[in-house]
Amino acid sequence: MRWHLVWIAALAAIGAGGMPCQASILGKYLTFDGTPDDLTGITRSSLFDPGADGASVGDVIYGFVSISDTDVGDPSPDEIAVLFAAEILDLTTGTGGNPVFRLGAVNPASNGGANAAYTLGNLISTPALQPQVDPARAPAGATASDAIGVIVTITGTNPLSPELGALSDFGPAGFQYEATIGIDPASNLTSGDFLHFAPVGFAGIVGGMAGGLSVFDDPFGGSVIYLPVTTDRLDDDNSTPHDLTMFNGVVNENNNTSSPWDFTGSASFQLNAVPEPASVATWALLGFGMIVGLMVKRRVKFEV
């Protein structure tokens, strides 16, 4: 039957172009429909403070964000975790005269070389979960050393129950690598990608965080692009576009004395992944192939 040939051609086109890979756990929670997707989670973090003087330039903030599937009755919930590490680059004054720490990728030479142990890659340690860079996806000139976070996933494990005590625990726990996010190396302290922490004086609350980052690598093999999403900077209150934003970040003192983490809190992420135009064309070809196939099938049926 000749109509089978049309189906085979259309399916071959899908193999060549493809749509976003739904085998990815991360992909299950993105709509790919042009509407920004929000992911919200619980944070655990600590401060590497070799000077023992509180947060200051050169110190490193590191930890993870736990984003759990909360479907009622799901015996094996999916887990998305963002493992992160960032160095305080400078202290400036934001709107209303409020202090704002501006952060970036960890420089291993800072603090006389002590920060080398607190780079994202060294904190994670597991080879399979290391930051990765896809040159076709990442900003020009980006390297793994510009990474701020790695996104990992697993089914049936929650890193808060029991609580994982270090980023190096995620590999042995069975988490799988999904993506890397970071700061475009073309950015500087006043423009482009950013990560900000604003300390506040309210009892029990250490501060708030916001950020705008680039996607360096993802699990979709070039089949998606990222429409810009925006969030407000904390140093000048301007809204700027990015591949991925972090907003509503809250950092609280951790009063659980049995926890190895200094701080707890929450954060939300937003991104807007959509099919890359060539993938859309591929699916259009499939639709055309299906229509032609049905037409040919009908014609063959009436000719017999």
Order of alpha helices (4+ residues) and beta strands (2+ residues): alpha-alpha-beta-beta-beta-beta-alpha-beta-beta-beta-beta-beta-beta-beta-beta-beta-beta-alpha
